[in-house]
Amino acid sequence: MSTSASARPARGPRGKFLVILVSVVAALGGLLFGYDTGIIGVALLGLSKQFVMDDTTKQLVTGAIIFGAIFGCLGTGPLSDKLGRRRSIMLLGLMFIVGSLLSALAESVEMLILARFILGLSAGSATQIIPVYIAEVTPPKHRGKLVVMFQMMVVFGILVAYLTGFALGDDWRWMFGLGTVPAIVLILGMLVLPESPRWLLGKGREEEAFSVLERVRESHEGARNEINEIKEISARPEGTWRDLFSDWVRPALIAGFGIAMFSQITGNNAIIYYAPTILSNAGLDENASVLASIGGAVLINISTIFGILMVDRIGRKRFLLWMVPGSIVALIVMGFLFMDGAPTSTTSQWILVVCLALYMAFNCSFGVCLWLINAEVYPLFVRGKGASVGAFSHWVFNLLVTLTTLTLINALGTSGTFWLYAAISTLALVFVVRYIPETNGRSLEQIEADLKAGTFFPKDRRHKASPATSHS
């Protein structure tokens, strides 16, 4: 390696400023993800006036982005392991631009579905690579809040989508076209950011990796110690898909896949996508429905900010256990409100609005933790592929929920649908207790050591500790 090549990463921003810059710029992919998934909820109101759309067509248009995301998240893991995290993020920014422009120019439902499929490829890629990139660059003590910045940008993107939709009325073309703006900023921002030091070291580029860590940690000694710690873990070659399913890695797979699955089948994105439709069916006019959805999005943002402040203080697992019960209560109350059909009194309608907003705020705890957990739990040699599986789980079950929400409401009634989501949320609590480890404050290498030692799950750690406890 030439001296100039190895020195190149040393230029540019350093220290805390660089750490924050990495998190904010990279997380713009989250804003794009949130905007493009959230805007459809408002755009459907205008699209229905231009195109003939029954419930099935609405679900196909909404679900196209999710279907594309399934392919995007699976393809990005191997691609980011090969090209690097930084180049992969720039590529997904370009895909966001293409998808947004095609959506804005769509002249038929079929073209719109194709365009949103392309957007899905980029959205799925974002959920795989961006949390991994942030986790691999940022220090352990700040990793939680900075990875959750991705989710903060996702929910902020949803809020921006609702506000944009409200401001533009039925002009759905501008709603879709404006998605190009943050995509351009993302690409330009990534030009000044460094590559992941862990990816560089995995490719044998130790001097560059050390230079990046020096910039991020602002300590020669700290960077050298971290390089040595990473080298102990990364000595093995890049893992295969079969390695990901090996016995000792499987606990991480269960945690990552499971938390992503429950984040969807508890109904969160179903409510986000169809909130304006649900509220319109409850008797609110279109403007009131969108405004109520905006209120819910504001609460999600507040809840996510609370999550950013808490995940490094109380831990990922405890945060979930604090928040999910609130979403269960909100779902149960909404089910009762729809027992005799849509609420007719003003009081009932506004109780519905409040419960809907509270559900979105409490349930977003899954969103706060799922990308963070999937970026932390996998060993380095299969981290890209593991994060792909977590993102795959998220998008597959997102698609399942999106394509069945309106159908479920027709089959079970609105009450039955809300109660079903409440029952699934209760199962999710049990899963968190049994199968989610606490990763707070531990380096990625320490988490990997737990996997190897068989003490990854909380119940395994207690079992291993019990003989020593009884002996003492």
C-alpha positions as CSV (number, residue, x, y, z in Angstrom):
1,M,0.0,0.0,0.0
2,S,1.4,3.4,-0.9
3,T,1.9,6.1,1.7
4,S,-0.4,8.4,-0.1
5,A,-3.2,5.8,-0.2
6,S,-2.9,5.0,3.4
7,A,-2.7,8.6,4.5
8,R,-5.8,9.7,2.5
9,P,-8.4,8.7,5.1
10,A,-6.6,10.9,7.7
11,R,-7.9,14.1,6.0
12,G,-11.3,15.6,6.8
13,P,-13.4,16.0,10.0
14,R,-12.3,14.3,13.2
15,G,-13.6,13.2,16.7
16,K,-17.1,13.8,17.9
17,F,-17.9,16.0,14.9
18,L,-17.0,13.1,12.5
19,V,-19.0,10.6,14.6
20,I,-22.1,12.8,14.5
21,L,-21.6,13.6,10.8
22,V,-21.4,9.8,10.0
23,S,-24.6,9.2,11.9
24,V,-26.6,12.1,10.5
25,V,-25.5,11.8,6.8
26,A,-25.7,8.0,6.7
27,A,-29.1,8.1,8.4
28,L,-30.5,10.2,5.6
29,G,-31.1,6.8,4.0
30,G,-33.5,6.3,6.9
31,L,-35.3,9.6,6.1
32,L,-35.7,8.4,2.5
33,F,-37.0,5.0,3.7
34,G,-39.5,6.7,6.0
35,Y,-40.6,9.3,3.4
36,D,-41.2,6.8,0.6
37,T,-43.1,4.3,2.8
38,G,-45.1,7.0,4.6
39,I,-46.0,9.2,1.6
40,I,-48.2,6.4,0.1
41,G,-50.7,6.7,3.0
42,V,-51.5,10.3,1.9
43,A,-50.9,9.8,-1.8
44,L,-53.5,7.1,-2.0
45,L,-56.2,9.7,-1.4
46,G,-55.2,11.5,-4.6
47,L,-54.3,8.4,-6.5
48,S,-57.8,7.0,-6.0
49,K,-59.2,10.0,-7.7
50,Q,-57.0,9.6,-10.8
51,F,-56.9,5.8,-11.1
52,V,-59.5,3.2,-10.6
53,M,-58.3,1.4,-7.4
54,D,-60.1,-1.2,-5.3
55,D,-58.7,-2.5,-2.0
56,T,-56.5,-5.1,-3.8
57,T,-55.0,-2.4,-6.1
58,K,-54.3,-0.1,-3.1
59,Q,-52.5,-3.0,-1.3
60,L,-50.4,-3.8,-4.4
61,V,-49.4,-0.1,-4.9
62,T,-48.5,0.1,-1.2
63,G,-46.9,-3.3,-1.0
64,A,-44.7,-2.8,-4.2
65,I,-42.0,-0.9,-2.2
66,I,-42.0,-3.7,0.4
67,F,-41.7,-6.4,-2.2
68,G,-38.7,-4.6,-3.7
69,A,-37.2,-4.2,-0.3
70,I,-37.1,-8.0,0.2
71,F,-34.8,-8.3,-2.8
72,G,-32.8,-5.2,-1.9
73,C,-31.9,-6.2,1.6
74,L,-30.8,-9.7,0.6
75,G,-28.6,-8.4,-2.3
76,T,-27.0,-5.7,-0.3
77,G,-25.3,-7.9,2.4
78,P,-22.9,-9.6,-0.1
79,L,-22.6,-6.4,-2.1
80,S,-21.6,-4.3,0.9
81,D,-19.1,-7.0,2.0
82,K,-17.6,-6.8,-1.5
83,L,-17.7,-3.1,-2.4
84,G,-17.6,-1.6,1.1
85,R,-20.3,0.1,3.2
86,R,-19.6,3.6,1.9
87,R,-19.9,2.8,-1.9
88,S,-23.0,0.7,-1.2
89,I,-24.8,3.6,0.5
90,M,-24.0,5.9,-2.4
91,L,-25.4,3.3,-4.8
92,L,-28.7,3.1,-2.9
93,G,-28.9,6.9,-2.9
94,L,-28.8,6.7,-6.7
95,M,-31.5,4.1,-6.7
96,F,-33.7,6.3,-4.6
97,I,-33.4,9.1,-7.2
98,V,-34.4,6.8,-10.0
99,G,-37.4,5.4,-8.1
100,S,-38.7,8.8,-7.0
101,L,-38.5,10.2,-10.5
102,L,-40.3,7.2,-12.1
103,S,-43.0,7.4,-9.4
104,A,-43.6,11.1,-10.1
105,L,-43.9,10.4,-13.8
106,A,-46.1,7.3,-13.7
107,E,-49.0,7.3,-16.1
108,S,-50.5,4.1,-15.0
109,V,-50.9,2.0,-11.9
110,E,-48.6,-0.6,-13.4
111,M,-45.8,1.9,-13.9
112,L,-46.3,3.2,-10.4
113,I,-46.0,-0.3,-9.0
114,L,-42.8,-0.8,-10.9
115,A,-41.4,2.5,-9.7
116,R,-42.2,1.8,-6.1
117,F,-40.6,-1.7,-6.5
118,I,-37.3,0.2,-7.5
119,L,-37.8,2.4,-4.4
120,G,-38.1,-0.8,-2.4
121,L,-34.8,-2.1,-3.7
122,S,-33.1,1.0,-2.3
123,A,-35.2,1.1,1.0
124,G,-34.4,-2.5,1.7
125,S,-30.7,-1.9,1.0
126,A,-30.8,1.1,3.4
127,T,-32.2,-1.0,6.3
128,Q,-29.4,-3.5,5.8
129,I,-26.3,-1.4,5.3
130,I,-26.7,1.9,7.1
131,P,-27.1,0.6,10.7
132,V,-24.2,-1.7,10.1
133,Y,-22.0,1.2,8.8
134,I,-22.9,3.4,11.7
135,A,-22.3,0.6,14.3
136,E,-18.9,-0.3,12.8
137,V,-17.7,3.3,12.9
138,T,-19.1,4.7,16.2
139,P,-17.7,4.1,19.7
140,P,-19.4,1.5,21.9
141,K,-20.6,3.9,24.5
142,H,-22.5,6.0,22.0
143,R,-23.3,3.3,19.5
144,G,-26.9,2.8,20.6
145,K,-28.1,6.4,20.3
146,L,-26.2,6.9,17.0
147,V,-27.5,3.7,15.3
148,V,-31.0,4.7,16.5
149,M,-30.4,8.0,14.6
150,F,-31.3,5.9,11.6
151,Q,-34.7,5.0,13.1
152,M,-35.1,8.7,14.1
153,M,-34.7,9.7,10.5
154,V,-37.1,7.0,9.4
155,V,-39.9,8.3,11.6
156,F,-39.0,11.9,10.8
157,G,-39.3,10.9,7.1
158,I,-42.8,9.6,7.9
159,L,-43.7,12.9,9.5
160,V,-42.3,14.9,6.6
161,A,-44.3,12.7,4.2
162,Y,-47.6,13.4,6.1
163,L,-46.8,17.2,6.2
164,T,-45.9,17.2,2.5
165,G,-49.0,15.3,1.6
166,F,-51.2,17.7,3.7
167,A,-49.5,20.8,2.0
168,L,-49.8,19.4,-1.5
169,G,-53.3,18.1,-1.3
170,D,-54.0,15.7,-4.2
171,D,-50.7,16.5,-6.1
172,W,-49.2,13.1,-5.6
173,R,-46.6,13.6,-8.4
174,W,-44.8,16.3,-6.4
175,M,-45.1,14.1,-3.3
176,F,-43.1,11.4,-4.9
177,G,-40.7,13.7,-6.8
178,L,-39.5,15.5,-3.7
179,G,-37.9,12.2,-2.5
180,T,-35.0,13.0,-4.8
181,V,-33.8,15.9,-2.6
182,P,-32.5,14.0,0.4
183,A,-31.2,11.3,-1.9
184,I,-28.9,13.8,-3.6
185,V,-27.8,15.1,-0.1
186,L,-27.0,11.5,1.0
187,I,-24.7,10.9,-2.0
188,L,-22.9,14.2,-1.6
189,G,-22.5,13.6,2.1
190,M,-21.1,10.1,1.7
191,L,-18.3,11.6,-0.5
192,V,-16.6,13.1,2.6
193,L,-17.2,10.2,5.0
194,P,-14.7,7.4,5.7
195,E,-15.1,3.7,5.0
196,S,-15.9,1.3,7.9
197,P,-12.6,0.5,9.7
198,R,-13.9,-3.0,10.3
199,W,-14.5,-3.6,6.6
200,L,-11.1,-2.1,5.7
201,L,-9.4,-4.4,8.2
202,G,-11.3,-7.4,6.9
203,K,-9.9,-6.6,3.4
204,G,-6.3,-6.4,4.8
205,R,-6.1,-2.6,4.7
206,E,-4.9,-2.2,8.2
207,E,-3.2,1.3,7.8
208,E,-6.4,2.8,6.4
209,A,-8.5,1.2,9.1
210,F,-6.2,2.5,11.8
211,S,-6.3,6.0,10.2
212,V,-10.1,6.0,10.3
213,L,-10.2,4.9,13.9
214,E,-7.7,7.6,14.9
215,R,-10.0,10.2,13.3
216,V,-13.1,8.8,15.0
217,R,-11.6,8.0,18.5
218,E,-9.1,11.0,18.6
219,S,-6.7,8.7,20.4
220,H,-3.7,7.0,18.9
221,E,-3.5,4.4,21.7
222,G,-7.3,3.8,21.7
223,A,-7.3,3.3,18.0
224,R,-4.4,0.8,18.2
225,N,-6.1,-1.2,21.0
226,E,-9.3,-1.3,19.0
227,I,-7.4,-2.4,15.9
228,N,-5.8,-5.3,17.9
229,E,-9.2,-6.3,19.3
230,I,-10.8,-6.4,15.9
231,K,-7.9,-8.3,14.4
232,E,-8.4,-11.1,17.0
233,I,-12.0,-11.5,15.8
234,S,-11.5,-10.8,12.1
235,A,-8.7,-13.3,11.4
236,R,-11.2,-15.8,9.8
237,P,-12.2,-15.3,6.1
238,E,-15.5,-13.7,5.1
239,G,-18.3,-16.1,6.1
240,T,-20.8,-17.9,3.8
241,W,-24.5,-18.1,4.1
242,R,-24.0,-21.6,5.6
243,D,-21.8,-20.1,8.3
244,L,-24.6,-17.8,9.2
245,F,-26.8,-20.8,10.1
246,S,-24.1,-22.6,12.1
247,D,-24.9,-23.7,15.7
248,W,-22.9,-21.0,17.5
249,V,-24.2,-18.1,15.3
250,R,-27.9,-19.3,15.4
251,P,-28.8,-17.4,18.7
252,A,-27.9,-14.1,17.0
253,L,-30.0,-15.2,14.0
254,I,-33.0,-15.9,16.3
255,A,-32.7,-12.6,18.0
256,G,-32.3,-10.5,14.8
257,F,-34.9,-12.3,12.7
258,G,-37.4,-12.5,15.6
259,I,-37.2,-8.8,16.6
260,A,-37.6,-7.8,13.0
261,M,-40.6,-10.1,12.6
262,F,-42.4,-8.9,15.7
263,S,-41.8,-5.2,14.7
264,Q,-44.1,-5.9,11.7
265,I,-46.7,-8.5,12.8
266,T,-47.7,-6.3,15.8
267,G,-49.3,-4.0,13.2
268,N,-47.1,-0.9,13.3
269,N,-46.6,-0.3,9.6
270,A,-50.1,-1.4,8.8
271,I,-51.4,1.5,11.0
272,I,-48.8,3.9,9.4
273,Y,-49.8,3.0,5.8
274,Y,-53.5,3.0,6.4
275,A,-54.1,5.4,9.2
276,P,-55.7,8.1,7.0
277,T,-58.0,5.4,5.5
278,I,-58.9,3.9,8.9
279,L,-59.8,7.4,10.2
280,S,-61.7,8.3,7.1
281,N,-63.8,5.1,7.6
282,A,-64.4,6.2,11.2
283,G,-66.1,9.3,9.9
284,L,-63.4,11.9,9.9
285,D,-63.0,14.0,6.7
286,E,-59.8,13.7,4.7
287,N,-58.1,16.7,6.1
288,A,-58.9,15.7,9.7
289,S,-57.6,12.2,8.9
290,V,-54.3,13.4,7.6
291,L,-53.9,15.9,10.5
292,A,-54.6,13.1,13.0
293,S,-52.0,11.0,11.3
294,I,-49.5,13.9,11.5
295,G,-50.2,14.0,15.2
296,G,-49.4,10.3,15.5
297,A,-46.2,10.9,13.5
298,V,-45.2,13.7,15.8
299,L,-45.6,11.4,18.8
300,I,-43.6,8.7,17.1
301,N,-40.8,11.2,16.7
302,I,-41.0,12.2,20.3
303,S,-41.0,8.6,21.3
304,T,-37.9,7.9,19.1
305,I,-36.0,10.8,20.6
306,F,-36.9,9.3,24.0
307,G,-35.5,6.0,22.7
308,I,-32.3,7.7,21.6
309,L,-31.8,9.1,25.1
310,M,-32.7,5.8,26.9
311,V,-31.2,2.9,24.9
312,D,-27.6,3.7,26.1
313,R,-28.9,4.4,29.6
314,I,-31.3,1.6,30.5
315,G,-30.5,-0.8,27.6
316,R,-32.3,-2.0,24.5
317,K,-34.2,-4.8,26.2
318,R,-35.6,-2.8,29.1
319,F,-36.7,-0.1,26.7
320,L,-38.8,-2.6,24.8
321,L,-40.3,-4.0,28.0
322,W,-41.3,-0.5,29.1
323,M,-42.9,0.5,25.9
324,V,-44.7,-2.5,24.3
325,P,-47.4,-2.9,27.0
326,G,-48.6,0.6,26.2
327,S,-49.2,-0.4,22.6
328,I,-51.2,-3.5,23.7
329,V,-53.5,-1.4,25.8
330,A,-54.1,1.1,23.0
331,L,-54.9,-1.7,20.5
332,I,-57.4,-3.3,23.0
333,V,-59.2,0.1,23.5
334,M,-59.4,0.7,19.7
335,G,-60.9,-2.8,19.3
336,F,-63.7,-1.9,21.8
337,L,-64.3,1.4,20.0
338,F,-65.1,-0.5,16.7
339,M,-67.2,-3.2,18.4
340,D,-70.5,-1.8,17.1
341,G,-69.1,-0.5,13.8
342,A,-67.3,2.8,13.2
343,P,-67.4,5.2,16.1
344,T,-70.1,7.8,15.5
345,S,-69.8,10.2,18.4
346,T,-67.2,13.0,18.4
347,T,-65.9,11.8,21.7
348,S,-65.4,8.2,20.5
349,Q,-63.7,9.5,17.3
350,W,-61.2,11.5,19.2
351,I,-60.5,8.7,21.7
352,L,-59.7,6.7,18.6
353,V,-57.3,9.4,17.3
354,V,-55.6,9.5,20.7
355,C,-55.3,5.7,21.0
356,L,-54.0,5.4,17.4
357,A,-51.3,8.0,18.1
358,L,-50.4,6.4,21.4
359,Y,-50.2,3.0,19.7
360,M,-47.8,4.4,17.1
361,A,-45.7,6.0,19.8
362,F,-45.3,3.0,22.0
363,N,-45.0,0.4,19.2
364,C,-42.1,2.4,17.6
365,S,-39.9,1.0,20.4
366,F,-39.5,-2.0,18.0
367,G,-38.3,0.4,15.3
368,V,-35.9,2.0,17.8
369,C,-34.3,-1.3,18.7
370,L,-34.6,-3.6,15.7
371,W,-31.9,-2.0,13.5
372,L,-29.6,-1.5,16.4
373,I,-29.9,-5.1,17.6
374,N,-29.4,-6.4,14.0
375,A,-26.3,-4.3,13.6
376,E,-24.8,-5.5,17.0
377,V,-25.5,-9.2,17.5
378,Y,-23.8,-10.8,14.5
379,P,-20.1,-11.8,14.3
380,L,-18.0,-9.6,12.0
381,F,-17.3,-12.3,9.4
382,V,-21.1,-12.7,8.7
383,R,-22.4,-9.3,9.9
384,G,-23.4,-8.1,6.4
385,K,-25.3,-11.3,5.7
386,G,-26.8,-11.4,9.2
387,A,-28.1,-7.8,8.9
388,S,-29.5,-8.8,5.5
389,V,-31.5,-11.6,7.1
390,G,-32.8,-9.2,9.8
391,A,-33.9,-6.7,7.1
392,F,-35.4,-9.6,5.0
393,S,-37.5,-10.6,8.0
394,H,-38.6,-7.0,8.5
395,W,-39.7,-6.6,4.9
396,V,-41.2,-10.0,4.3
397,F,-43.5,-9.6,7.3
398,N,-44.1,-5.9,6.4
399,L,-45.3,-7.1,3.0
400,L,-47.5,-9.8,4.6
401,V,-49.1,-7.2,6.9
402,T,-49.5,-4.6,4.2
403,L,-51.2,-7.1,1.8
404,T,-53.6,-8.4,4.5
405,T,-54.5,-5.4,6.6
406,L,-57.6,-4.2,4.6
407,T,-58.5,-7.9,3.9
408,L,-58.3,-8.7,7.7
409,I,-60.5,-5.7,8.5
410,N,-63.1,-7.0,6.0
411,A,-62.8,-10.6,7.4
412,L,-62.4,-10.0,11.1
413,G,-63.8,-6.6,11.4
414,T,-61.8,-3.6,12.7
415,S,-62.2,-4.8,16.3
416,G,-61.0,-8.3,15.6
417,T,-58.0,-7.0,13.7
418,F,-56.9,-4.7,16.5
419,W,-57.3,-7.5,19.0
420,L,-55.3,-9.9,16.9
421,Y,-52.4,-7.4,16.8
422,A,-52.8,-7.0,20.6
423,A,-52.4,-10.8,21.1
424,I,-49.3,-10.9,18.8
425,S,-47.8,-8.0,20.8
426,T,-48.2,-10.0,23.9
427,L,-46.3,-12.9,22.3
428,A,-43.6,-10.3,21.3
429,L,-43.1,-9.4,25.0
430,V,-42.5,-13.1,25.8
431,F,-39.9,-13.3,23.0
432,V,-38.1,-10.2,24.2
433,V,-37.8,-11.6,27.7
434,R,-36.4,-15.0,26.5
435,Y,-34.4,-14.3,23.4
436,I,-33.1,-10.7,23.3
437,P,-29.7,-10.2,24.9
438,E,-28.7,-6.9,26.5
439,T,-25.9,-5.4,24.2
440,N,-25.8,-2.0,25.9
441,G,-22.2,-0.7,26.6
442,R,-20.4,-3.7,25.2
443,S,-18.1,-3.7,22.2
444,L,-19.1,-5.7,19.1
445,E,-16.2,-8.0,19.8
446,Q,-17.5,-8.7,23.4
447,I,-20.9,-9.6,22.0
448,E,-19.3,-12.0,19.6
449,A,-17.3,-13.6,22.4
450,D,-20.6,-14.3,24.2
451,L,-21.9,-16.1,21.1
452,K,-18.8,-18.3,21.1
453,A,-19.1,-19.0,24.8
454,G,-22.8,-20.0,24.6
455,T,-23.9,-17.2,26.9
456,F,-25.7,-15.0,24.3
457,F,-29.3,-15.5,25.5
458,P,-30.1,-14.2,29.0
459,K,-31.3,-17.7,30.1
460,D,-27.9,-19.2,29.0
461,R,-26.0,-16.5,30.9
462,R,-27.9,-17.3,34.1
463,H,-27.4,-21.0,33.6
464,K,-23.6,-20.6,33.2
465,A,-23.4,-18.3,36.2
466,S,-25.5,-20.4,38.6
467,P,-22.8,-23.0,39.5
468,A,-20.4,-20.2,40.5
469,T,-23.1,-18.4,42.4
470,S,-24.0,-21.5,44.4
471,H,-20.3,-22.3,45.1
472,S,-19.8,-18.8,46.6
